[in-house]
């Protein structure tokens, strides 16, 4: 394998000439560094490969941060992470560390969402209790 890449078997197995086999989209065995460069140049397939590679990790971080918020909210925040990442790809200094960069975005976005969600709940709760005279409120 070139550039120290390791074979993952299947589509990642080395071709007969010793070069890594590539998927039809050309991104199957590309390193994160290579995908970041290509995606930064507007290659949507390269960004899609980064998404597929890192979405489970990002979603897990978001779920852990949001707790009982629910899956749909975590999915929304996860999508937002990748929208932000697409817009800010030029900020990635080390393409091999793109996973850590995505995690940092995920943590911030999940915290932002949780804060905003708390404010929404506080406003709704306060409005619901007004005029009810309940000790619970």
N, C-alpha and C positions, 0 to 999 in steps of 0.2 A: 504494500500500500504506500502511496506517496504521502508526503507531509505528515508522517507519523499516524495516519488514520488507521483504524483497526477495522477488520472485516466484521460485519454483522450477519454474515450468511445471506442466503437468498439473493435478493437484488444487490446486496452489498458485496457479494463475492467477487474476487478478482477475475477479470476477463482473461482470456487465453494469452494475451500479450503482456500480462502482468499489471495492466492499468485497472483501476477499480471500475467495476461495471456501473453504469448509470441508469437510472430510471428514464422512462421516455421523456419526462419533463426536465431532465438534466440536473436535478437537485437532490436526488436520492442519497448520494454519498458525499455531497458537498459538506464542508465543515461549517460550523456556525459563522466563523469569520468570513468565509466566502459568501455565504448567504446574506450576511449583513451588508457586505459591499454591493452585492447584486441588487438586493432589495433597496438599498440607499440610492441606487441608480434608477429606481422605478420598476424593477422586475417583480411583478406581483406573484409569480410562481415561487420565487425565492422567499418572499415574505410568507406565502402560504405554507411553505415547508417549515419556516421558523415557527409559525403558528402551530402546526401539527406537532412539532417537536416539543413545544413548551407549554401548550394550553393546559394539559393536565396538572402540571406543577403550579402554574399561575392560578388555576381554579381552586386547587387545594389550599394555597395560601389565602386566597380570598375567603373561602369557606371557613377556614380556621379563624380569620379575623372577624368575620361577621357573626359567628356563632349560630344562634337560632334564627337568624334573619330569613332563612329559606333559600332554596335552590334558585328560584327565578331571580332574586336579587343578586346572588353570587354570579349567576350567568351574565346578568347585565353588567356588573362591575368587571367581570373577566373580559367581556367584549370591549368595554371602555378602555381597559389596559392596552389591548392590542390596537385600538384606534389611536391612542396617545403614542404608542410605540411606533406606528407607521409614520406619524407626523414628526417624531423626534429621532428617527433613526440616525440622523447626522450627528447626534450627540454621543453615540456609542464609540468609546475610545478603543476598546478591545473586543473585537467580534466574538472571541472565544468566551467572553464573560457576559454575553447577551442574556443568558438565563438569569444571572444575578441582577442585571439591570432591569429585566422584566419583573422580577420579584420585588425590587425596590419600588417600582411603579405600582405594582399590585398592593403592596402594603399601604402606600400613601392613598391610593384611590379607595381602598376598603375603609381606611380610617376616615377619609372625607365623607364617604357614604354613611358610615355609622354615625358621625357627628350630625350630618344633615338629617338623617332618619330620626335621631333623638330629638332634634328641634321640631321636626314634623309631628312626632308623637306628643311632645309637650304642648304644642299649639292645639292639636286636635283634642287632647285630654282636657286642657283648660277650657276650651270652648264647650265641650260636652258637659262639664261640671257646672258651668255658670248657670245660676238660677235654679239649680236642683236642690240646694240646701242639704246635700248628702255629706255625712261625716267622712265617707270613703274618699270623696273627691278632695 
